[in-house]
Amino acid sequence: MTALSVNLNKVALLRNTRSNGVPSVLHAARIALEAGADGITVHPRPDGRHVRAPDVVELAALLRDWPAAEFNVEGNPFHGLMDYVQQVRPHQCTFVPDESGAFTSDHGWNLPAQIDELRPMIEQARSLGVRVCLFMDPLPDAMRHAAAAGADRVELYTEPYAKAFGTPAQAEMLACYAATAEAALRAGMGVNAGHDLNRHNLATFLSTVPGVSEVSIGHALIGDSLEFGLGPTVRLYQAEIRKAEAGSRHR
C-alpha cells in the first residue's frame, strides 16, 4: 500500500510565531506515528521559517524508536540540505529546486540540463546510505534523465493535478501523471508524489497513477487537523489510500 508521510512544516510555522515551543513538532510527530503515519517529512529552509535544525535532529532521534517508519528530509541540496543528510542520515532525502526565498516549492528539476550539477550530490547522499528522490514535474521524457543522474525515486509535483481536479482538464492531467509514473518505473525508479494532495483528490490520483510508493502531505493534512484533530486526520488520509487500493484491485 502507498505509504503516507506526514509533512510537519506547518506545525513548525505556527510554533515559530511564539517563543514558548507550542505547538511541539516532536509531539505532533508522535501523534501522527501513533495514528498510523508511515513516516515523517520535513523541509528545513535556509530562512528557518518552518522546521529548523534542532527539529531535524530531534525527529531523527524519535524515528529511531519507530523502526518501521521513514524519515524524509526535503530541500535544495545546494542550500544546506546536505548538512542535514550528513548529520542525521535520514532514510530518504528529496532534492527540491526551490530558491531561498521561495514561498513554496513550485517546479521540478530541469533535466537533463541540471544533471551534471545533481549527480555529485546524489552520489554523496547514496554513499551515506540515504535514498535519493528528485522532485520532478510530470514529464515522461525527463524520467530517463532522472535515472541517469542516479536517483532512486522521483517525487511527482502534484499541484497541477490539484488545480485540475474537478475540472474538464482532470482526465488529461491524470493521463500525463500516469504516463510519467510508468516511465519512471520502466527506468527502474520508485515513484513518490506530493504537493496540494488532500483527502478529496488523493484517492482519485492513487487509483489512476500506477506504482506510487509514497505520498508526502502537509498543508492540507495539518489544515484538516484543525477540524478533526491530528490523529483522526491521519486515519482519514490512510482511509483514502485504502480506498484507492481497493479501487485499483477491482478495476
C-alpha positions in Angstrom: 0.0 0.0 0.0 1.1 3.6 -0.7 2.9 5.0 2.4 1.7 8.2 4.0 4.5 10.6 5.1 3.2 13.5 7.2 4.9 16.8 6.5 5.2 18.8 9.7 6.4 22.1 8.3 3.1 23.9 9.1 3.2 22.8 12.7 6.7 24.4 12.9 5.4 27.5 11.2 2.8 28.0 13.9 5.3 27.2 16.6 7.7 29.8 15.3 5.2 32.7 15.8 5.9 32.4 19.6 8.9 31.6 21.7 7.3 29.0 24.0 7.7 25.9 21.8 3.9 25.5 21.3 2.9 23.5 19.3 5.6 21.0 19.6 6.8 19.5 16.3 8.1 16.4 18.2 4.8 15.8 19.9 2.9 16.2 16.6 5.2 13.6 15.1 4.4 11.2 17.9 0.7 11.7 17.4 1.0 11.1 13.7 3.0 8.0 14.1 0.8 6.6 16.8 -2.2 7.2 14.5 -0.6 5.1 11.7 1.5 7.5 9.6 4.2 5.6 7.7 6.7 8.4 8.0 7.6 12.0 8.8 8.7 14.6 6.2 10.3 18.0 6.9 11.6 20.7 4.7 14.1 22.9 6.6 14.6 26.1 4.6 17.6 28.4 4.9 15.5 31.2 6.4 14.2 28.9 9.2 10.6 29.9 8.7 9.4 26.3 9.1 11.3 23.4 10.6 14.7 24.3 12.0 17.9 22.4 12.6 17.1 21.3 16.2 13.8 19.9 14.9 15.6 17.7 12.3 18.0 16.3 15.0 15.1 15.6 17.5 12.9 14.0 14.8 15.8 11.8 13.7 16.2 10.6 17.3 12.5 10.0 17.6 12.3 8.0 14.4 14.9 5.6 15.7 12.2 4.4 18.1 9.9 3.7 15.2 11.9 1.3 13.0 9.0 0.7 10.6 8.6 4.5 9.9 10.6 6.6 7.5 12.3 10.0 7.9 12.3 12.1 4.8 14.2 15.4 4.7 13.5 17.7 1.7 15.3 20.7 0.4 17.7 22.2 -2.1 21.0 20.3 -2.0 22.8 23.5 -2.9 21.2 25.4 0.0 22.3 23.4 3.1 20.3 20.2 2.7 23.5 18.1 2.6 24.5 19.2 6.0 21.3 17.6 7.4 21.9 14.5 5.3 25.4 14.0 6.6 24.3 14.7 10.2 21.2 12.6 10.6 21.3 10.3 7.6 17.6 10.1 7.0 16.0 7.2 5.3 15.3 9.4 2.3 16.3 12.9 1.1 14.2 14.6 -1.5 16.1 17.1 -3.6 13.8 20.1 -4.4 14.9 23.0 -6.6 13.3 25.8 -4.6 15.1 29.2 -4.3 16.0 30.5 -0.8 13.1 33.0 -0.7 10.5 30.8 -2.5 7.0 30.9 -1.0 6.7 27.2 -1.6 8.1 24.5 -4.0 6.6 25.2 -7.4 8.6 23.3 -10.0 10.8 20.3 -10.5 14.4 19.9 -11.7 15.2 20.8 -15.3 16.7 17.6 -16.7 18.9 16.9 -18.5 20.2 20.5 -18.2 21.0 20.1 -14.4 22.1 16.5 -14.4 25.8 17.3 -14.1 25.1 19.6 -11.1 23.0 17.0 -9.3 25.0 13.8 -9.9 27.7 14.5 -7.3 25.1 15.4 -4.7 23.2 12.2 -5.4 26.3 10.2 -5.2 27.2 11.8 -1.9 23.8 11.0 -0.3 23.8 7.5 -1.6 27.3 6.9 -0.3 25.8 7.7 3.2 23.1 5.0 2.7 20.4 7.6 2.0 17.8 7.0 -0.7 17.6 10.0 -3.1 14.4 11.2 -4.6 14.2 14.0 -7.2 11.2 16.4 -7.2 10.0 16.4 -10.8 7.3 17.8 -13.0 5.1 15.3 -14.7 7.2 15.0 -17.9 7.6 11.4 -19.1 10.7 12.1 -21.2 12.5 13.5 -18.1 12.3 10.3 -16.2 15.2 8.6 -18.0 17.4 11.5 -17.2 16.5 11.3 -13.5 17.5 7.7 -13.6 20.7 8.6 -15.4 21.5 11.1 -12.7 21.4 8.2 -10.2 18.1 8.9 -8.4 16.4 6.1 -6.6 13.0 7.7 -6.8 11.2 10.7 -8.2 8.5 12.7 -6.4 5.9 13.9 -8.9 4.9 17.6 -8.2 1.2 17.3 -8.0 0.0 21.0 -7.7 -1.0 20.9 -11.5 -3.2 17.9 -10.8 -4.7 19.5 -7.7 -5.6 22.6 -9.8 -7.2 20.4 -12.5 -9.1 18.2 -10.1 -12.9 18.5 -10.6 -12.5 20.4 -13.9 -12.6 19.2 -17.6 -8.8 19.1 -17.6 -8.7 16.4 -14.9 -8.6 13.3 -17.1 -5.9 14.7 -19.4 -3.8 15.8 -16.4 -4.1 12.4 -14.8 -3.1 10.7 -18.0 0.1 12.8 -18.0 0.9 11.7 -14.4 0.2 8.1 -15.2 2.5 8.2 -18.2 5.2 9.8 -16.2 4.9 7.2 -13.4 5.1 4.4 -16.0 8.2 6.0 -17.5 9.8 6.3 -14.1 9.0 2.7 -13.2 10.4 1.5 -16.6 13.6 3.4 -15.8 14.0 1.5 -12.6 13.0 4.2 -10.1 10.3 4.3 -7.5 7.6 6.9 -7.6 6.5 9.3 -4.8 4.0 12.2 -5.1 3.3 15.4 -3.2 2.1 19.0 -3.1 -1.5 20.0 -2.7 -2.8 16.5 -2.4 -5.7 16.4 0.0 -8.4 14.0 1.3 -10.7 14.9 -1.6 -8.3 14.4 -4.5 -5.9 11.7 -3.1 -7.9 8.5 -3.8 -8.6 9.5 -7.4 -4.9 10.2 -8.0 -3.7 6.9 -6.5 -6.3 4.8 -8.2 -5.2 6.2 -11.6 -1.4 6.7 -11.3 0.4 3.4 -11.1 3.1 2.4 -8.6 3.1 5.3 -6.2 5.2 4.2 -3.2 4.7 7.2 -1.0 2.8 10.4 -0.7 4.0 13.3 1.3 1.2 15.5 2.6 1.4 18.5 4.9 -0.6 21.7 4.2 -4.0 20.1 3.7 -3.5 17.4 6.3 -2.5 19.9 9.0 -5.4 22.2 7.9 -7.8 19.3 8.3 -6.4 18.5 11.7 -7.7 21.9 13.0 -11.2 20.4 12.4 -10.7 16.7 13.2 -7.6 16.5 15.3 -4.2 15.3 14.1 -4.6 11.6 14.9 -8.1 11.2 13.4 -6.9 13.2 10.3 -4.0 10.8 9.7 -6.5 8.0 9.9 -8.8 9.8 7.4 -6.0 10.1 4.9 -5.0 6.4 5.4 -8.6 5.5 4.7 -8.4 7.4 1.3 -5.2 5.4 0.5 -7.0 2.2 1.3 -10.0 3.3 -0.9 -7.6 3.9 -3.8 -6.0 0.4 -3.3 -9.4 -1.2 -3.2 -10.5 0.6 -6.4 -7.3 -0.4 -8.2 -7.8 -4.1 -7.3 -11.4 -4.0 -8.6 -10.8 -2.3 -11.9 
